[in-house]
Amino acid sequence: MLPNVRSGRGLPSVRMFGRRGLARSYISAVTGASVKQIDHFVARNQLSDLVNEHPGPCPLEVPVSGQINGKPWRERMDFDEAASLMRHLGTAAVVICLYLTGMRPQEVQGLRTGCCPDPEPGAQGSASRHLIRSQHYKNVVDDDGNHISAGEAREVPWVAITPVVHAIRVLERMVPDGELLLSASHHDFAFQRGRHGALKGSGLNKRIEDFVAWVNQEAQAQGLPGQVIPEDPHGAIGMSRFRRSLAWHIARRPGGLVALAIQYGHMRTVLDARVSSGYGSRSRSGMHSVLDVETALAAADTAARLRDRIAAGEKVSGPAARRALTAAATTPRFEGRIVPKTFAKKAAAFLARDGAVLFDNPGAMLICAFKRETALCDPEPGATAPRQYACQSGCGNTVRTDSHARQLRERADEIDQLAAYSPGPLGKRLRHNADKLRTIADTHDATARPAEAAA
């Protein structure tokens, strides 16, 4: 240490209570000396005051494999930031579990190591889905009607997609076998307060706030201002909000970023009555009611956008154009307000108006004025929403505007560009698809009418 001071390189230091202190544990690990020996050496040479004057790093001999834009995100890892990075890593894993499963916060807090085992190979050698075995706590009572705080094992497991499996594996490496994944005594190791059970909701909410602040600081340091998490006008991002956020994406962006193939099936197809036994819910409650609310809000937004397009002079076409115009004129506009739980029943009643609810389908570049008897997407009897991922051409529920026709032509141009760099047969097939999109757009132009004529 003395050569470091004489050469101006600084002493290995960590931040403690707003000051820089000597990194005794780090020096002990590097030199092999005991912490007591280091204390004697520091006192004998009066090094305590020099730490603040000459603070130095504590580089760890850990390879940096993570990259941002093709470059390592750190030159080296520092002992001083190891505890906070581990804390943020655990928080990120919790966010993934909350956001991409639909589990309630208490259910995530109750997960233990081994809750998501690797599946056995299938009969044909292919692995089946990962399943999460968990406890549930809502409406769990004993014979006398008293709530059982320990919960009970969930009869139907949750289906875990790949990011969730990775997050659980990370948490399993942070705690011993058989422990809670969010064991307070192990996730709070830096302060060693000897806590029992899982991290509490209030503590996890604080960790999420700290994680957001760290992400924003890191984004600025990495020169990525576009990755900054904006301040939420509705307040702090607590655990209970992720379940609703997932429903928002699934309901409004079929085939979008969150609703990629398996995720889409996890939330929309698996929740469908035909295969609901494979999902962690057994009735039209819980996650289903949340989806009803978000689907109703999305349908109201679709109706509002259609009204706005008509007011801007766009024309409409399609066999359900007249029905869509009526629905757009009679559907109230929602302004993004916080929806109380009592709205779930109203949302279900709103969606039950067969033939009068509008669903945007950006993947097919159309609006579906959903009516069960004319739908070609094979909806379940009693369904209140289309299977948007199974949209079929020629359906009697189709509605298009001038904006959709423009999007069809833009998509056709993109496909033509792709076809120009594709092998012969594939390029031919792509160009055929592009021609089909332009034909649909031409049909709209030829049949579209102003709202007054179509009504």
C-alpha positions as CSV (number, residue, x, y, z in Angstrom):
1,M,0.0,0.0,0.0
2,L,2.8,2.4,0.8
3,P,4.3,2.2,-2.7
4,N,0.8,3.1,-4.1
5,V,0.7,6.2,-1.9
6,R,4.2,7.3,-2.9
7,S,3.5,6.8,-6.6
8,G,0.2,8.6,-6.5
9,R,-1.8,5.6,-7.5
10,G,-4.1,5.7,-4.5
11,L,-5.2,3.2,-1.9
12,P,-7.9,0.6,-2.6
13,S,-11.0,2.2,-1.2
14,V,-14.7,1.7,-0.8
15,R,-17.5,4.3,-0.1
16,M,-18.8,4.1,3.5
17,F,-21.3,6.6,5.0
18,G,-20.4,9.2,2.4
19,R,-16.6,8.9,2.9
20,R,-14.0,6.8,1.3
21,G,-12.6,4.1,3.5
22,L,-9.9,1.5,3.1
23,A,-11.1,-1.7,1.4
24,R,-9.9,-4.0,4.1
25,S,-11.7,-7.1,2.9
26,Y,-10.4,-6.6,-0.6
27,I,-6.8,-6.0,0.5
28,S,-7.1,-9.1,2.8
29,A,-8.3,-11.2,-0.2
30,V,-5.5,-9.9,-2.5
31,T,-2.6,-10.1,0.0
32,G,-3.6,-13.0,2.2
33,A,-3.2,-10.9,5.3
34,S,-5.9,-11.0,8.0
35,V,-8.2,-8.0,8.5
36,K,-6.7,-7.6,11.9
37,Q,-3.1,-7.4,10.5
38,I,-4.3,-4.8,8.0
39,D,-5.8,-2.7,10.8
40,H,-2.5,-2.8,12.7
41,F,-0.6,-1.8,9.5
42,V,-3.0,1.1,8.8
43,A,-2.8,2.4,12.4
44,R,1.0,2.1,12.4
45,N,1.4,4.1,9.2
46,Q,-1.5,6.5,9.7
47,L,-3.1,5.6,6.4
48,S,-6.8,6.2,7.4
49,D,-6.6,9.9,6.5
50,L,-4.8,9.3,3.3
51,V,-7.6,7.2,1.8
52,N,-9.8,10.2,1.2
53,E,-6.8,12.1,-0.2
54,H,-5.7,9.2,-2.5
55,P,-8.7,7.0,-3.1
56,G,-8.0,4.2,-5.6
57,P,-9.9,1.4,-7.3
58,C,-10.4,-2.2,-6.3
59,P,-10.2,-4.1,-9.6
60,L,-11.5,-7.7,-9.5
61,E,-9.9,-10.4,-11.6
62,V,-13.2,-11.2,-13.3
63,P,-13.5,-11.2,-17.1
64,V,-16.1,-8.7,-18.5
65,S,-18.1,-10.6,-21.1
66,G,-21.2,-8.3,-21.3
67,Q,-21.3,-5.9,-24.3
68,I,-23.2,-2.8,-25.3
69,N,-23.1,-2.0,-29.0
70,G,-20.3,-4.5,-29.5
71,K,-18.1,-3.1,-26.8
72,P,-17.5,-4.3,-23.2
73,W,-19.8,-2.4,-20.9
74,R,-17.0,-2.1,-18.3
75,E,-13.2,-2.1,-18.6
76,R,-13.1,-4.0,-15.3
77,M,-15.4,-4.8,-12.3
78,D,-14.7,-3.1,-9.1
79,F,-15.0,-4.6,-5.6
80,D,-16.8,-1.4,-4.4
81,E,-19.7,-1.9,-6.9
82,A,-20.0,-5.7,-6.6
83,A,-22.7,-5.6,-3.9
84,S,-24.8,-3.0,-5.6
85,L,-24.5,-4.8,-9.0
86,M,-25.7,-8.0,-7.4
87,R,-28.6,-6.1,-5.8
88,H,-29.6,-4.7,-9.2
89,L,-29.2,-8.1,-10.9
90,G,-31.6,-9.6,-8.4
91,T,-34.0,-6.8,-8.9
92,A,-33.9,-7.2,-12.7
93,A,-34.6,-10.9,-12.3
94,V,-37.6,-10.1,-10.1
95,V,-39.0,-7.7,-12.7
96,I,-38.7,-10.3,-15.4
97,C,-40.6,-12.9,-13.3
98,L,-43.3,-10.4,-12.5
99,Y,-43.6,-9.0,-16.0
100,L,-43.5,-12.1,-18.1
101,T,-45.5,-14.6,-16.1
102,G,-48.6,-12.8,-14.7
103,M,-47.8,-14.0,-11.2
104,R,-48.9,-11.9,-8.3
105,P,-46.1,-10.3,-6.2
106,Q,-46.7,-12.6,-3.3
107,E,-46.4,-15.7,-5.6
108,V,-43.0,-14.5,-6.8
109,Q,-41.9,-13.8,-3.3
110,G,-42.9,-17.4,-2.4
111,L,-40.8,-19.1,-5.1
112,R,-38.0,-21.4,-3.9
113,T,-35.0,-23.0,-5.6
114,G,-36.1,-25.9,-7.8
115,C,-39.5,-24.3,-8.6
116,C,-38.7,-24.4,-12.3
117,P,-36.9,-27.7,-13.1
118,D,-35.7,-28.4,-16.6
119,P,-38.4,-30.5,-18.4
120,E,-37.8,-34.1,-19.3
121,P,-37.3,-34.8,-23.0
122,G,-40.5,-35.6,-24.9
123,A,-41.3,-38.8,-26.6
124,Q,-39.6,-37.5,-29.8
125,G,-36.6,-36.1,-28.0
126,S,-37.9,-32.5,-27.9
127,A,-38.2,-30.8,-24.5
128,S,-41.6,-29.6,-23.3
129,R,-42.2,-26.2,-21.7
130,H,-40.7,-25.1,-18.4
131,L,-43.3,-25.0,-15.6
132,I,-43.1,-23.0,-12.4
133,R,-44.5,-24.7,-9.3
134,S,-45.5,-22.0,-6.8
135,Q,-47.7,-21.1,-3.8
136,H,-50.8,-19.0,-4.1
137,Y,-52.3,-16.9,-1.3
138,K,-55.4,-15.3,-2.5
139,N,-58.6,-16.8,-1.0
140,V,-56.6,-19.5,0.8
141,V,-58.5,-20.3,4.0
142,D,-58.9,-23.1,6.5
143,D,-62.1,-25.0,7.4
144,D,-63.1,-22.2,9.7
145,G,-62.7,-19.5,7.0
146,N,-59.4,-18.1,8.5
147,H,-56.8,-17.0,6.0
148,I,-53.7,-19.3,5.7
149,S,-50.7,-16.9,5.6
150,A,-48.5,-19.7,4.3
151,G,-50.7,-20.2,1.2
152,E,-51.0,-23.5,-0.6
153,A,-49.4,-25.2,-3.6
154,R,-51.0,-24.1,-6.8
155,E,-52.8,-26.9,-8.6
156,V,-51.9,-25.6,-12.0
157,P,-48.4,-24.5,-12.7
158,W,-47.3,-21.3,-14.5
159,V,-45.8,-21.6,-18.0
160,A,-42.3,-20.1,-18.1
161,I,-40.9,-18.6,-21.2
162,T,-37.1,-18.5,-21.7
163,P,-36.3,-15.1,-20.2
164,V,-38.2,-16.1,-17.0
165,V,-36.2,-19.4,-16.8
166,H,-33.0,-17.5,-17.1
167,A,-34.1,-15.1,-14.4
168,I,-34.9,-17.9,-12.0
169,R,-31.6,-19.6,-12.7
170,V,-29.8,-16.3,-11.8
171,L,-31.8,-16.1,-8.5
172,E,-31.0,-19.8,-7.8
173,R,-27.3,-19.0,-7.9
174,M,-27.7,-16.2,-5.3
175,V,-29.3,-18.4,-2.6
176,P,-28.6,-22.0,-1.2
177,D,-30.6,-25.0,-2.4
178,G,-34.1,-25.1,-0.8
179,E,-34.1,-21.5,0.1
180,L,-36.6,-18.8,-1.1
181,L,-35.4,-17.2,-4.3
182,L,-35.8,-13.8,-2.6
183,S,-34.4,-14.8,0.8
184,A,-33.9,-11.6,2.8
185,S,-30.9,-12.9,4.6
186,H,-29.0,-13.7,1.3
187,H,-30.1,-10.7,-0.8
188,D,-29.4,-8.4,2.1
189,F,-25.9,-9.9,2.6
190,A,-24.1,-6.5,2.5
191,F,-25.7,-5.3,5.8
192,Q,-26.0,-8.8,7.3
193,R,-29.1,-7.9,9.4
194,G,-30.1,-11.5,9.8
195,R,-33.6,-11.1,8.3
196,H,-35.9,-14.1,7.8
197,G,-38.3,-15.0,5.0
198,A,-38.5,-13.3,1.7
199,L,-37.7,-9.6,0.9
200,K,-40.8,-7.6,1.8
201,G,-42.9,-5.8,-0.8
202,S,-41.9,-2.4,0.4
203,G,-38.2,-3.3,0.2
204,L,-38.6,-4.7,-3.3
205,N,-40.5,-1.6,-4.4
206,K,-37.5,0.5,-3.1
207,R,-35.1,-1.8,-5.0
208,I,-37.0,-1.3,-8.2
209,E,-36.8,2.5,-7.8
210,D,-33.1,2.2,-7.2
211,F,-32.7,0.0,-10.2
212,V,-34.5,2.6,-12.4
213,A,-32.1,5.3,-11.1
214,W,-29.1,3.0,-11.8
215,V,-30.3,2.2,-15.3
216,N,-30.7,5.9,-16.1
217,Q,-27.3,6.7,-14.7
218,E,-25.8,3.9,-16.7
219,A,-27.6,4.9,-19.9
220,Q,-26.2,8.4,-19.7
221,A,-22.7,7.1,-18.9
222,Q,-22.8,4.8,-21.9
223,G,-24.0,7.6,-24.2
224,L,-27.4,5.9,-24.7
225,P,-30.0,8.6,-23.7
226,G,-32.7,6.8,-25.7
227,Q,-32.5,4.0,-23.1
228,V,-33.4,6.2,-20.2
229,I,-36.5,5.1,-18.3
230,P,-38.8,8.2,-18.3
231,E,-40.4,9.3,-15.1
232,D,-43.9,7.8,-14.7
233,P,-46.7,10.3,-14.3
234,H,-48.6,7.8,-12.2
235,G,-45.8,7.5,-9.6
236,A,-43.2,4.9,-8.7
237,I,-43.1,1.6,-10.5
238,G,-44.2,-0.9,-7.9
239,M,-44.4,-4.6,-8.1
240,S,-48.2,-4.8,-8.5
241,R,-48.1,-2.8,-11.7
242,F,-46.1,-5.3,-13.8
243,R,-49.0,-7.7,-14.1
244,R,-51.2,-5.0,-15.5
245,S,-48.5,-3.8,-17.9
246,L,-48.1,-7.3,-19.4
247,A,-51.9,-7.4,-20.1
248,W,-51.6,-4.0,-21.7
249,H,-49.0,-5.2,-24.2
250,I,-50.8,-8.5,-25.0
251,A,-54.2,-6.9,-25.5
252,R,-52.9,-4.0,-27.7
253,R,-50.0,-5.4,-29.6
254,P,-50.8,-8.9,-31.0
255,G,-47.7,-10.2,-32.6
256,G,-45.7,-7.2,-31.2
257,L,-42.5,-7.0,-29.1
258,V,-43.8,-8.6,-26.0
259,A,-46.3,-10.9,-27.8
260,L,-43.7,-12.8,-29.7
261,A,-44.8,-16.3,-30.7
262,I,-44.4,-18.2,-27.5
263,Q,-45.3,-15.2,-25.3
264,Y,-48.4,-14.5,-27.4
265,G,-49.5,-18.1,-27.0
266,H,-48.6,-18.0,-23.2
267,M,-51.1,-15.2,-22.6
268,R,-53.7,-15.1,-25.4
269,T,-53.9,-18.7,-26.7
270,V,-53.3,-20.4,-23.4
271,L,-55.9,-18.2,-21.8
272,D,-58.4,-19.3,-24.5
273,A,-61.0,-21.7,-23.1
274,R,-59.8,-24.5,-25.4
275,V,-56.4,-24.8,-23.6
276,S,-56.9,-22.9,-20.4
277,S,-56.1,-26.0,-18.4
278,G,-52.4,-25.5,-19.3
279,Y,-52.3,-22.1,-17.6
280,G,-52.3,-21.0,-14.0
281,S,-55.9,-20.0,-13.7
282,R,-59.2,-21.9,-13.6
283,S,-61.9,-19.3,-14.1
284,R,-62.8,-16.0,-15.7
285,S,-61.2,-14.2,-12.8
286,G,-57.7,-13.0,-11.9
287,M,-55.6,-12.6,-15.0
288,H,-58.7,-13.0,-17.3
289,S,-60.5,-10.0,-15.8
290,V,-57.3,-7.9,-16.2
291,L,-57.2,-8.9,-19.8
292,D,-60.9,-8.0,-20.2
293,V,-60.2,-4.5,-18.9
294,E,-57.2,-3.9,-21.1
295,T,-58.9,-5.4,-24.2
296,A,-61.9,-3.1,-23.6
297,L,-59.7,-0.1,-23.3
298,A,-57.8,-1.1,-26.5
299,A,-61.1,-1.5,-28.3
300,A,-62.2,2.0,-27.2
301,D,-58.9,3.4,-28.4
302,T,-59.4,1.7,-31.8
303,A,-62.9,3.3,-32.1
304,A,-61.5,6.7,-31.2
305,R,-58.7,6.4,-33.8
306,L,-61.2,5.4,-36.4
307,R,-63.3,8.5,-35.6
308,D,-60.2,10.7,-35.8
309,R,-59.3,9.2,-39.3
310,I,-62.8,9.8,-40.5
311,A,-62.8,13.3,-39.2
312,A,-59.5,13.9,-41.1
313,G,-61.3,12.9,-44.4
314,E,-60.2,9.3,-44.7
315,K,-62.5,6.8,-46.5
316,V,-63.4,3.3,-45.3
317,S,-64.0,0.0,-47.1
318,G,-64.8,-3.6,-46.2
319,P,-67.9,-5.7,-45.6
320,A,-68.2,-4.4,-42.0
321,A,-67.6,-0.7,-42.7
322,R,-71.1,0.4,-41.8
323,R,-71.1,-1.6,-38.6
324,A,-67.7,-0.2,-37.7
325,L,-68.8,3.4,-38.3
326,T,-71.8,2.9,-36.0
327,A,-69.5,1.4,-33.3
328,A,-67.0,4.2,-33.6
329,A,-69.7,6.8,-33.2
330,T,-71.2,5.2,-30.1
331,T,-68.1,4.1,-28.2
332,P,-66.9,6.4,-25.5
333,R,-63.3,7.7,-25.5
334,F,-61.0,6.6,-22.7
335,E,-58.3,9.1,-21.6
336,G,-55.8,6.7,-19.9
337,R,-57.2,7.1,-16.4
338,I,-56.5,4.6,-13.7
339,V,-59.3,2.0,-13.9
340,P,-60.7,0.7,-10.6
341,K,-61.3,-3.0,-10.1
342,T,-65.1,-2.6,-10.4
343,F,-64.5,-1.8,-14.1
344,A,-63.8,-5.4,-14.8
345,K,-67.5,-6.2,-14.9
346,K,-68.2,-3.2,-17.1
347,A,-65.4,-4.3,-19.4
348,A,-66.8,-7.8,-19.8
349,A,-70.2,-6.3,-20.6
350,F,-68.7,-3.9,-23.1
351,L,-66.9,-6.8,-24.9
352,A,-70.0,-8.9,-24.9
353,R,-71.7,-6.6,-27.5
354,D,-71.2,-9.0,-30.3
355,G,-70.7,-7.1,-33.6
356,A,-70.2,-3.7,-32.0
357,V,-66.6,-3.9,-30.7
358,L,-63.6,-2.8,-32.8
359,F,-60.2,-4.5,-32.6
360,D,-57.1,-3.1,-34.2
361,N,-54.9,-5.7,-36.0
362,P,-51.7,-3.9,-37.1
363,G,-50.2,-7.2,-38.3
364,A,-53.0,-7.6,-40.8
365,M,-53.3,-3.9,-41.4
366,L,-57.1,-3.7,-40.7
367,I,-59.7,-3.2,-38.1
368,C,-61.9,-6.2,-37.0
369,A,-65.5,-5.3,-36.3
370,F,-65.8,-8.6,-34.4
371,K,-68.9,-10.7,-34.9
372,R,-68.7,-14.4,-34.0
373,E,-71.0,-15.8,-36.7
374,T,-69.1,-14.1,-39.6
375,A,-65.6,-14.5,-38.1
376,L,-63.2,-16.8,-40.0
377,C,-60.6,-16.9,-37.2
378,D,-62.4,-19.9,-35.6
379,P,-63.4,-18.1,-32.4
380,E,-64.6,-20.1,-29.4
381,P,-68.4,-20.2,-28.9
382,G,-69.1,-17.2,-26.7
383,A,-65.8,-15.5,-27.5
384,T,-65.8,-11.7,-27.1
385,A,-62.6,-11.0,-29.0
386,P,-61.1,-12.3,-32.3
387,R,-58.1,-14.6,-32.6
388,Q,-56.0,-11.8,-34.1
389,Y,-53.1,-14.0,-34.8
390,A,-55.3,-16.2,-37.0
391,C,-56.9,-13.4,-39.1
392,Q,-58.1,-14.7,-42.5
393,S,-58.6,-12.8,-45.7
394,G,-62.1,-12.5,-47.0
395,C,-63.6,-12.3,-43.4
396,G,-66.9,-10.4,-43.1
397,N,-65.6,-8.5,-40.1
398,T,-62.9,-6.6,-42.1
399,V,-62.7,-2.8,-42.2
400,R,-59.9,-0.7,-43.7
401,T,-59.2,3.0,-44.0
402,D,-56.9,5.0,-46.3
403,S,-54.2,4.6,-43.7
404,H,-54.4,0.8,-43.9
405,A,-54.1,1.0,-47.7
406,R,-51.0,3.1,-47.4
407,Q,-49.5,0.7,-44.9
408,L,-50.2,-2.2,-47.2
409,R,-48.2,-0.5,-50.0
410,E,-45.3,0.4,-47.7
411,R,-45.2,-3.2,-46.6
412,A,-45.3,-4.4,-50.2
413,D,-42.3,-2.2,-51.0
414,E,-40.3,-3.6,-48.1
415,I,-41.0,-7.2,-49.3
416,D,-39.9,-6.3,-52.8
417,Q,-36.6,-5.0,-51.4
418,L,-36.2,-8.3,-49.5
419,A,-37.1,-10.3,-52.6
420,A,-34.4,-8.5,-54.7
421,Y,-31.7,-10.1,-52.4
422,S,-33.4,-13.5,-52.0
423,P,-32.8,-16.8,-54.0
424,G,-35.0,-17.3,-57.1
425,P,-37.9,-19.4,-55.7
426,L,-38.0,-17.5,-52.4
427,G,-37.8,-14.2,-54.2
428,K,-40.7,-15.2,-56.5
429,R,-42.8,-16.1,-53.5
430,L,-42.0,-12.8,-51.8
431,R,-42.9,-10.8,-54.9
432,H,-46.2,-12.7,-55.1
433,N,-47.0,-11.8,-51.5
434,A,-46.1,-8.1,-52.2
435,D,-48.5,-8.2,-55.2
436,K,-51.3,-9.6,-53.0
437,L,-50.9,-6.7,-50.6
438,R,-51.0,-4.1,-53.4
439,T,-54.2,-5.8,-54.8
440,I,-55.8,-5.5,-51.4
441,A,-54.8,-1.8,-51.3
442,D,-56.2,-1.3,-54.9
443,T,-59.5,-3.0,-53.8
444,H,-59.8,-0.5,-51.0
445,D,-59.2,2.5,-53.3
446,A,-61.8,1.2,-55.7
447,T,-64.5,0.5,-53.1
448,A,-63.8,3.0,-50.3
449,R,-66.4,5.6,-49.5
450,P,-66.6,8.6,-47.2
451,A,-68.2,8.0,-43.9
452,E,-71.4,9.8,-44.9
453,A,-71.9,7.4,-47.9
454,A,-70.9,4.3,-46.0
455,A,-73.1,4.9,-43.0
